[in-house]
Amino acid sequence: MIPLSWYLALSAVLFTIGVAGVVIKRNVISMFMCIELMLNAVNLSLVAFSSYFRDAAGQLFVFIVMTVAAAEAAVGLGIIIAVFRNRESLDVDDASVMRN
């Protein structure tokens, strides 16, 4: 049996990669994928804790996080398409000009 600490370490590594990608990347699609990676890291830790404590609550929270991720993907991709049609670029700096 794999210990809980290994799952949590993998989850921490995935979450760190996601945070680094959001901070470093300038492409909206890459940032979007890194946010999804962070959500999957949280899901991994929820399932690991659920299995460790032999409770189904963590797995139920995973379904909630997956629902939020699906809604975020639908709305986020819609916004990305709208920005691309207006600016013809997926650079974050181009989208920030829209605030003015």
C-alpha positions as CSV (number, residue, x, y, z in Angstrom):
1,M,0.0,0.0,0.0
2,I,1.3,3.4,-0.9
3,P,1.5,5.8,2.1
4,L,-0.6,9.0,2.2
5,S,2.5,11.2,2.2
6,W,3.4,10.1,-1.3
7,Y,0.0,11.2,-2.6
8,L,0.3,14.5,-0.8
9,A,3.8,15.0,-2.2
10,L,2.6,14.3,-5.7
11,S,-0.3,16.7,-5.2
12,A,2.0,19.4,-3.9
13,V,4.3,19.0,-6.9
14,L,1.4,19.2,-9.3
15,F,-0.1,22.2,-7.6
16,T,3.4,23.9,-7.6
17,I,3.8,23.3,-11.3
18,G,0.3,24.8,-11.9
19,V,1.1,27.9,-9.8
20,A,4.4,28.4,-11.6
21,G,2.7,28.0,-14.9
22,V,0.1,30.6,-14.1
23,V,2.8,33.0,-12.9
24,I,5.2,32.5,-15.7
25,K,3.1,31.9,-18.8
26,R,1.7,34.8,-20.8
27,N,-0.5,32.7,-23.1
28,V,-4.1,32.4,-21.9
29,I,-4.5,28.8,-23.0
30,S,-1.4,27.8,-21.0
31,M,-2.6,29.6,-17.9
32,F,-6.0,27.9,-18.3
33,M,-4.4,24.5,-18.4
34,C,-2.3,25.3,-15.4
35,I,-5.4,26.2,-13.4
36,E,-6.9,22.9,-14.4
37,L,-3.7,21.2,-13.2
38,M,-4.1,22.9,-9.8
39,L,-7.7,21.7,-9.5
40,N,-6.6,18.2,-10.3
41,A,-3.9,18.4,-7.6
42,V,-6.6,19.3,-5.1
43,N,-8.8,16.4,-6.3
44,L,-5.9,14.0,-5.8
45,S,-5.4,15.2,-2.2
46,L,-9.1,15.0,-1.5
47,V,-9.3,11.4,-2.8
48,A,-6.1,10.5,-0.9
49,F,-7.6,11.8,2.4
50,S,-10.9,10.2,1.6
51,S,-9.2,6.8,1.2
52,Y,-7.0,7.3,4.2
53,F,-9.8,8.1,6.6
54,R,-12.2,5.7,4.9
55,D,-14.8,8.4,4.4
56,A,-16.7,9.2,1.2
57,A,-16.9,12.9,1.9
58,G,-13.7,13.6,0.1
59,Q,-14.9,11.8,-3.0
60,L,-18.1,13.8,-2.9
61,F,-16.1,17.0,-2.8
62,V,-14.2,15.8,-5.9
63,F,-17.5,15.8,-7.8
64,I,-18.2,19.3,-6.7
65,V,-14.7,20.5,-7.7
66,M,-15.1,18.7,-11.1
67,T,-18.4,20.4,-11.6
68,V,-16.9,23.8,-10.9
69,A,-14.0,23.0,-13.2
70,A,-16.4,22.1,-16.0
71,A,-18.3,25.3,-15.5
72,E,-15.0,27.3,-15.4
73,A,-13.9,25.6,-18.6
74,A,-17.1,26.5,-20.4
75,V,-17.1,30.1,-19.3
76,G,-13.3,30.5,-19.6
77,L,-13.1,29.1,-23.1
78,G,-16.0,31.4,-24.1
79,I,-14.1,34.4,-22.8
80,I,-10.9,33.3,-24.5
81,I,-12.7,33.0,-27.8
82,A,-14.3,36.5,-27.4
83,V,-10.9,38.0,-26.6
84,F,-9.2,36.3,-29.5
85,R,-11.9,37.5,-31.9
86,N,-11.4,41.1,-30.7
87,R,-7.6,41.2,-30.3
88,E,-6.5,38.3,-32.5
89,S,-4.0,37.4,-29.8
90,L,-4.0,35.1,-26.7
91,D,-1.5,37.2,-24.8
92,V,-2.6,38.2,-21.3
93,D,-1.1,41.7,-21.7
94,D,-3.3,42.3,-24.8
95,A,-6.4,41.4,-22.8
96,S,-5.4,43.8,-19.9
97,V,-5.6,46.7,-22.4
98,M,-9.4,46.1,-22.6
99,R,-9.8,47.5,-19.1
100,N,-9.0,51.1,-20.2
